[in-house]
Every structure is written in structure tokens, then in C-alpha cells.
Amino acid sequence: MYQVFTRAVFNGQIECNGRTPMVMGPVVQANYGRQVEEVVRMNWVGAFIFSIGDKHVGSQGFLTDPGFFKLFDFPLLKGNAATALRNPHSVILTEKLAKKLFGNADPMGQFVNVDSTAGFTVTGVLKDLPPNTRFDFEYLIPWSYTNEVHWDNASWTNNMIGTYLLLRPDVSETVANISLRNLVRMHAPETKAEIFLHPMRKWRLYSNFVNGEATDGDINFVRMLAVIAGFILLIACINYMNLSSARSIRRAREVGVRKVVGAGRGSLIGRFLGESLLIASLAGVLALVIVILTLPWFNQLIMTNLAIPYGDPFSGFRVRHSYYLRVCWPAAIRLFIFPPSVLSISSVVISRPSMPWSRRGGSWSFSSSALP
């Protein structure tokens, strides 16, 4: 999925923004169907008043095309995602807004006034948006309502809305960019603007544009945190190895006894490696418990809403698999193997106890320390 961006020269500099002409979406859908599977326009509205009797609630939301749920997987608690936005006077509400308007009653099929227009039917109830989404809305209204309120604009030089595309599986971003680049110039030769696609995977981390190209953004903050985490991990590994090596001196006698009774180096490494893995596992469980207990207070401290993905605990690993494989796992292997290896190669030195007697010349003598 991609957002359509406009690129043009302003005051001698190449500027990029995510606003496009209203008329562009239908043109792309009609003329580029071999490459584009779905086009969705989104026009943010923050001034609609929803009314039921004497109750009036102001809210913000989007006017959007019926294919909205083909691109975005916001879950509908009630209603049909394929048909909920087909009727010009249908409206989808979030749980929060539905409760404000209807309380605990079922909102499906209920009528609500939007500004001065009566007769909007609630055709869907959307689950409240998660905190990690870039969108902020409480309702969705079909795009066709734009014509009714005379907001539609057929000019190719007025960039007013956001346009999102879903490409077909066999179409690459490069091919689509080549085909769509001069679309605005074809319909408005007087403008020098061109369009390009910005993939969804880069919306969050690569949102800064230099000379018309996406360069960096929040990825710099992520890299900084990764470097800090790497230093913390390195210090922790060094400390653990030092403590384990120092502790190995106390276990030298145990190693010696085991070697005397026939234990090989492999069995010793396996024993101590198992102990290290057990300690690490218990530490991981303890760390998870601490995170679960302190996460609400941490969210209040940094004013955000972090959450642990219990439903998909390995999602973070799949996203950052290269980091774990290249950094964390090698560090853990060295951390666990080094102390057992040091212990297993300890030499066994058997010393005879000092005898309380000695022979000098032709006679035996006893040391005074041996006497009671």
C-alpha cells in the first residue's frame, strides 16, 4: 500500500507533501486498472456536529471512498466492511462516538443528523483506534457526500486531500512511479508538479524528504536507541563473564573431583552451560514480570501507550530478526559458553598432605605441630 505524494519546486527547492487533487483518484482507478487495484481518497473533516434530538456532539473524521477497508484493516465490530460506505447517507462510528450518541443502545440502523443534513444511517461500528496509528478519526462518511455539500473540486492544481493506492501483486513501486509520475502534468500542463508513491513501510521511520527523496526520519532515533542498547548489552556481557570467572575459582575443587571420577570436558561444559541457560531463563521471566507490572507507570511517565503483543508474541522478532541474529544471539552464545569453558579447562593439582614426621639421618623425628 502506498500514499501518493506530490513533488514540486518552491522557491528554488524541491518540496514534497502528501496532498493531491481530489479528481486524481477516479482518474487513476479508471485508467490504470492494470497496475492499481484500489484507490481511496481521504478528506479530513473536523467540524461536523452529530445530533440526536437534543444531544449534539462535535467530532472529527474522514470523507472517504467505499474501498477504505480494502486498504486499511481497522476492525468493524458491527456492520459489513464491503457495503458499509456504499450508501451516500451512511456513516460508520467508532465505539467511543457511538456510546456518546446512543449510550448502551445498539446504534446499528439508527438515524443521526450530520450538521444540517438529516437521515444518516449508522451502518457500522468501528473498534476504537489503536494508539499506534497515524490516523485520528471517530467517523467515516462516504465520499459521495462531498458532492452534496459542494466540496468537490475538479482542479488539478489544488492539492487538498490524501490519496492512497493498493498496487496489484505483480506491479512494483518503480513501475508504478514511472507510469504515474507525469499524471498531473498531463491534465494541467501549466504546473511542474509530479507525483510519486511513498510505501506504507516508510511512513513512520522515513518521513523526511531532501531534494524530493525520502531520506530519514524517526529511524535516526531508533538507531540511537539501538546503539545505546548495544553498549548496555556489551557491558552486561563483560560483567557477567567477569563474575562467572571469579566465581569459578570457588568451584575449582568441584571440577577437580569430577575430573578425578572420570568426567570429561564435554560433560563439564554441558553442566555449567545448562546452569547458565537456567539462570538466563529465570532472569528473562523475572524481567517480563517487571515489565508487565511497571508498564502502566512507564506509559504515564512518557505520555504514550506501549503494549505487549500477547496475541502475536513473535511479531517483534520477525520484524527485527536480523538484529537478533547478528547481535543478540552471538552475544548470548559467547556469554553462556565462556564461563563453562574456563571451568572445564581448570587443571587438577593433587598435593600430598604434609607428614607430621620426617627422617633425619638414621632417626625419626616428629614435628611439634603434630603433637596434641
C-alpha positions as CSV (number, residue, x, y, z in Angstrom):
1,M,0.0,0.0,0.0
2,Y,1.2,3.5,-0.9
3,Q,0.4,7.1,-0.3
4,V,0.5,9.4,-3.3
5,F,2.9,12.3,-2.7
6,T,3.3,15.5,-4.8
7,R,6.7,16.7,-5.6
8,A,7.3,20.3,-6.9
9,V,9.8,23.1,-6.9
10,F,9.0,26.0,-4.5
11,N,11.4,28.9,-4.0
12,G,14.2,27.1,-5.7
13,Q,13.8,24.0,-3.5
14,I,12.2,20.6,-4.2
15,E,9.3,20.2,-1.7
16,C,7.2,17.0,-1.1
17,N,3.9,16.7,0.6
18,G,1.1,14.1,0.9
19,R,-1.7,16.3,-0.6
20,T,-3.2,15.6,-4.0
21,P,-6.0,16.8,-6.2
22,M,-9.5,15.5,-5.5
23,V,-10.1,14.5,-9.1
24,M,-7.0,12.3,-9.4
25,G,-8.3,9.2,-7.6
26,P,-11.1,8.4,-10.0
27,V,-8.8,9.0,-13.0
28,V,-6.2,6.6,-11.6
29,Q,-8.8,4.0,-10.9
30,A,-10.3,4.3,-14.4
31,N,-7.1,4.5,-16.5
32,Y,-4.5,2.5,-14.5
33,G,-6.5,-0.5,-13.5
34,R,-3.9,-2.9,-14.7
35,Q,-1.4,-1.6,-12.1
36,V,-3.7,-0.2,-9.4
37,E,-6.1,-2.5,-7.6
38,E,-7.8,0.1,-5.4
39,V,-7.8,3.9,-4.9
40,V,-9.0,5.5,-1.7
41,R,-9.3,9.3,-1.1
42,M,-9.5,10.7,2.4
43,N,-10.6,14.2,3.3
44,W,-10.3,15.1,6.9
45,V,-13.2,17.0,8.5
46,G,-13.1,18.4,12.0
47,A,-16.2,20.4,12.2
48,F,-19.2,18.0,11.8
49,I,-21.8,18.1,14.5
50,F,-23.8,14.9,15.2
51,S,-27.2,15.4,16.6
52,I,-29.9,13.1,18.0
53,G,-32.8,15.0,19.5
54,D,-31.4,17.5,22.0
55,K,-28.0,15.8,22.1
56,H,-25.2,17.4,20.0
57,V,-21.7,16.0,19.7
58,G,-18.8,17.5,17.8
59,S,-16.3,15.2,16.3
60,Q,-13.6,14.7,13.6
61,G,-13.4,12.2,10.9
62,F,-12.9,11.5,7.2
63,L,-14.9,11.6,4.0
64,T,-13.6,8.5,2.2
65,D,-14.2,6.1,-0.7
66,P,-16.1,2.8,-0.3
67,G,-12.8,0.8,-0.7
68,F,-11.4,2.1,2.6
69,F,-11.5,-1.3,4.3
70,K,-9.7,-2.9,1.4
71,L,-6.6,-0.9,2.2
72,F,-6.9,-0.4,6.0
73,D,-7.7,-3.3,8.4
74,F,-9.4,-1.3,11.1
75,P,-11.8,-3.9,12.6
76,L,-15.5,-3.4,12.3
77,L,-17.4,-4.7,15.4
78,K,-20.7,-4.4,13.6
79,G,-21.6,-4.0,10.0
80,N,-20.3,-5.2,6.7
81,A,-17.0,-3.6,5.6
82,A,-17.8,-4.3,1.9
83,T,-21.1,-2.4,1.9
84,A,-21.0,0.0,4.9
85,L,-19.9,3.0,2.8
86,R,-21.9,2.5,-0.4
87,N,-25.0,4.5,0.6
88,P,-24.4,8.3,0.3
89,H,-26.1,8.8,3.7
90,S,-24.4,6.0,5.6
91,V,-22.0,6.6,8.5
92,I,-19.6,4.5,10.4
93,L,-18.9,5.4,14.0
94,T,-16.2,4.4,16.4
95,E,-17.2,2.7,19.7
96,K,-16.4,5.9,21.6
97,L,-18.6,8.2,19.4
98,A,-21.4,5.6,19.3
99,K,-21.5,5.5,23.1
100,K,-21.6,9.3,23.2
101,L,-24.6,9.4,20.9
102,F,-26.6,6.3,21.8
103,G,-25.3,5.2,25.2
104,N,-25.7,1.5,25.7
105,A,-28.3,1.1,22.9
106,D,-27.5,-0.7,19.7
107,P,-26.6,2.1,17.1
108,M,-26.9,-0.1,14.0
109,G,-29.7,1.2,11.8
110,Q,-30.2,4.3,13.9
111,F,-30.6,7.7,12.3
112,V,-28.4,10.6,13.2
113,N,-28.2,14.2,11.8
114,V,-24.8,15.4,10.5
115,D,-24.7,19.2,10.7
116,S,-27.9,20.3,8.9
117,T,-28.4,17.1,7.0
118,A,-30.8,14.6,8.4
119,G,-31.2,10.9,7.7
120,F,-27.7,9.5,8.1
121,T,-28.0,5.8,8.9
122,V,-25.4,4.1,11.1
123,T,-24.1,1.1,9.0
124,G,-21.1,0.1,11.1
125,V,-19.4,0.4,14.4
126,L,-15.6,0.6,14.3
127,K,-13.4,-0.6,17.1
128,D,-11.6,2.4,18.8
129,L,-8.4,3.1,17.0
130,P,-5.2,1.8,18.5
131,P,-2.7,4.3,19.9
132,N,0.0,3.5,17.3
133,T,-1.9,4.5,14.2
134,R,-1.2,7.7,12.3
135,F,-5.0,8.3,11.8
136,D,-7.2,10.1,14.2
137,F,-10.9,9.9,13.5
138,E,-14.3,9.0,15.1
139,Y,-16.4,8.5,12.0
140,L,-16.3,7.7,8.3
141,I,-18.7,9.2,5.8
142,P,-18.9,8.2,2.1
143,W,-17.1,10.4,-0.4
144,S,-20.3,10.9,-2.3
145,Y,-21.4,13.3,0.4
146,T,-18.8,15.7,-0.9
147,N,-20.9,16.4,-4.0
148,E,-24.0,17.1,-1.8
149,V,-22.2,19.8,0.2
150,H,-20.5,21.1,-2.9
151,W,-17.0,20.5,-1.6
152,D,-15.9,18.6,-4.7
153,N,-13.1,20.3,-6.7
154,A,-12.2,19.3,-10.2
155,S,-9.0,21.3,-10.4
156,W,-5.7,19.5,-10.9
157,T,-3.7,22.4,-9.3
158,N,-5.5,22.3,-5.9
159,N,-3.8,19.7,-3.7
160,M,-6.3,19.2,-0.9
161,I,-6.7,15.6,0.1
162,G,-4.8,12.4,0.8
163,T,-4.8,9.6,-1.8
164,Y,-3.8,6.0,-1.1
165,L,-3.2,3.2,-3.6
166,L,-3.1,-0.5,-3.4
167,L,-1.0,-1.9,-6.2
168,R,-1.6,-5.3,-7.8
169,P,0.7,-8.1,-6.6
170,D,2.8,-8.2,-9.9
171,V,3.4,-4.4,-10.1
172,S,6.4,-2.9,-8.4
173,E,6.8,0.5,-6.9
174,T,9.3,1.5,-9.6
175,V,7.0,0.6,-12.5
176,A,4.0,2.4,-10.8
177,N,6.1,5.5,-10.3
178,I,7.2,5.6,-13.9
179,S,3.6,5.3,-15.1
180,L,2.0,7.9,-12.7
181,R,4.8,10.4,-12.4
182,N,3.5,12.9,-15.1
183,L,-0.2,12.3,-14.4
184,V,-0.8,15.9,-13.0
185,R,1.2,17.5,-15.9
186,M,-0.9,15.6,-18.4
187,H,-4.1,17.3,-17.1
188,A,-2.5,20.6,-16.0
189,P,0.4,21.4,-18.3
190,E,1.0,24.8,-16.6
191,T,2.1,23.0,-13.4
192,K,5.5,21.4,-12.9
193,A,4.4,19.1,-10.1
194,E,4.8,15.4,-10.4
195,I,3.6,12.6,-8.1
196,F,5.3,9.5,-6.6
197,L,4.4,6.7,-4.3
198,H,5.5,6.6,-0.7
199,P,5.2,3.0,0.7
200,M,3.5,2.4,4.0
201,R,6.5,0.6,5.5
202,K,8.3,4.0,5.4
203,W,5.6,6.3,6.7
204,R,6.8,6.1,10.2
205,L,10.6,5.9,10.0
206,Y,11.4,7.6,6.7
207,S,9.3,10.7,6.6
208,N,11.9,13.4,5.9
209,F,12.4,14.4,2.3
210,V,15.6,16.0,1.0
211,N,15.7,17.1,-2.7
212,G,12.5,15.2,-3.3
213,E,13.7,11.9,-2.0
214,A,12.9,10.1,1.3
215,T,16.0,10.0,3.4
216,D,15.4,9.6,7.1
217,G,13.1,10.5,10.0
218,D,12.4,8.7,13.2
219,I,14.8,6.0,12.1
220,N,17.6,8.1,13.5
221,F,16.0,7.9,16.9
222,V,15.7,4.1,16.5
223,R,19.4,3.9,15.6
224,M,20.4,5.9,18.6
225,L,18.4,3.6,20.9
226,A,20.0,0.6,19.2
227,V,23.5,1.9,19.8
228,I,22.7,2.6,23.5
229,A,21.1,-0.9,23.8
230,G,24.3,-2.4,22.2
231,F,26.5,-0.7,24.8
232,I,24.3,-1.8,27.6
233,L,24.4,-5.4,26.3
234,L,28.2,-5.3,25.9
235,I,28.7,-4.0,29.5
236,A,26.3,-6.7,30.8
237,C,28.1,-9.4,29.0
238,I,31.5,-8.3,30.3
239,N,30.2,-8.0,33.8
240,Y,28.6,-11.5,33.7
241,M,31.7,-13.1,32.3
242,N,33.9,-11.4,34.9
243,L,31.6,-12.5,37.8
244,S,31.4,-16.0,36.4
245,S,35.1,-16.3,36.0
246,A,35.7,-15.1,39.6
247,R,33.0,-17.5,40.9
248,S,34.8,-20.4,39.0
249,I,37.6,-20.2,41.5
250,R,35.2,-21.4,44.2
251,R,34.2,-24.3,42.1
252,A,37.7,-25.4,41.1
253,R,37.5,-28.2,43.8
254,E,34.2,-29.4,42.3
255,V,35.8,-29.5,38.8
256,G,38.8,-31.4,40.2
257,V,36.6,-34.0,41.9
258,R,34.5,-34.5,38.8
259,K,37.6,-34.9,36.7
260,V,39.1,-37.4,39.1
261,V,36.0,-39.6,38.9
262,G,36.1,-39.5,35.1
263,A,34.1,-36.5,34.0
264,G,35.2,-35.3,30.6
265,R,35.4,-31.7,29.4
266,G,32.2,-32.0,27.3
267,S,30.1,-33.1,30.3
268,L,31.5,-30.3,32.4
269,I,30.7,-27.7,29.7
270,G,27.2,-29.1,29.3
271,R,26.6,-29.0,33.1
272,F,27.8,-25.4,33.5
273,L,26.1,-24.3,30.3
274,G,22.8,-25.7,31.5
275,E,23.2,-23.7,34.7
276,S,23.9,-20.5,32.7
277,L,20.9,-21.1,30.5
278,L,18.7,-21.8,33.5
279,I,19.8,-18.5,35.2
280,A,19.2,-16.6,31.9
281,S,15.8,-18.1,31.5
282,L,14.8,-17.2,35.1
283,A,16.2,-13.7,34.6
284,G,14.1,-13.4,31.4
285,V,10.9,-14.4,33.2
286,L,11.6,-12.0,36.0
287,A,12.3,-9.2,33.5
288,L,9.0,-9.9,31.8
289,V,7.1,-9.8,35.1
290,I,8.8,-6.5,36.0
291,V,7.9,-5.0,32.5
292,I,4.2,-6.1,32.9
293,L,4.0,-4.6,36.4
294,T,5.7,-1.3,35.6
295,L,4.5,-0.7,32.0
296,P,1.4,1.4,33.1
297,W,3.5,3.7,35.1
298,F,6.1,4.0,32.4
299,N,3.4,4.9,29.9
300,Q,2.2,7.7,32.2
301,L,5.8,8.9,32.5
302,I,6.5,9.2,28.8
303,M,2.8,10.0,27.9
304,T,2.3,7.2,25.4
305,N,0.6,3.9,25.3
306,L,3.1,1.0,24.8
307,A,1.7,-2.5,24.9
308,I,3.0,-6.1,24.8
309,P,1.6,-8.0,21.8
310,Y,0.3,-11.0,23.7
311,G,-1.7,-12.2,20.6
312,D,1.5,-12.3,18.5
313,P,4.5,-12.5,20.8
314,F,6.9,-13.2,17.9
315,S,5.9,-10.2,15.7
316,G,8.7,-8.1,17.1
317,F,11.2,-10.9,16.4
318,R,10.1,-11.2,12.8
319,V,10.4,-7.5,12.2
320,R,13.9,-7.3,13.8
321,H,15.1,-10.9,13.1
322,S,18.4,-9.6,11.6
323,Y,19.2,-7.6,14.7
324,Y,18.6,-10.6,17.0
325,L,20.6,-13.0,14.7
326,R,23.5,-10.6,14.3
327,V,23.8,-9.1,17.7
328,C,21.8,-10.7,20.5
329,W,22.3,-14.4,19.7
330,P,26.1,-14.2,19.2
331,A,26.4,-12.2,22.4
332,A,24.3,-14.8,24.3
333,I,26.3,-17.7,22.9
334,R,29.6,-16.1,24.0
335,L,28.1,-15.1,27.3
336,F,27.0,-18.7,28.1
337,I,30.0,-20.6,26.7
338,F,32.9,-18.6,28.0
339,P,32.5,-19.4,31.8
340,P,31.9,-23.1,31.3
341,S,34.9,-23.3,29.0
342,V,37.1,-21.6,31.7
343,L,35.9,-24.0,34.3
344,S,36.3,-27.1,32.2
345,I,40.0,-26.5,31.4
346,S,40.9,-26.0,35.0
347,S,43.8,-28.2,35.9
348,V,43.6,-30.7,38.8
349,V,46.6,-30.5,41.1
350,I,46.8,-33.3,43.7
351,S,49.1,-32.5,46.6
352,R,50.2,-34.9,49.2
353,P,49.4,-33.8,52.7
354,S,52.4,-32.9,54.8
355,M,53.6,-35.7,57.0
356,P,53.9,-35.0,60.7
357,W,57.2,-36.9,60.8
358,S,60.4,-36.8,59.0
359,R,63.6,-38.8,58.9
360,R,66.9,-37.1,59.6
361,G,70.0,-39.1,59.3
362,G,69.2,-42.5,60.9
363,S,66.5,-41.5,63.3
364,W,62.8,-40.4,63.0
365,S,61.7,-37.1,64.5
366,F,58.2,-35.6,65.0
367,S,57.2,-32.0,64.4
368,S,55.7,-30.2,67.2
369,S,52.7,-29.2,65.2
370,A,51.7,-32.9,65.0
371,L,51.6,-33.3,68.8
372,P,48.3,-32.9,70.6
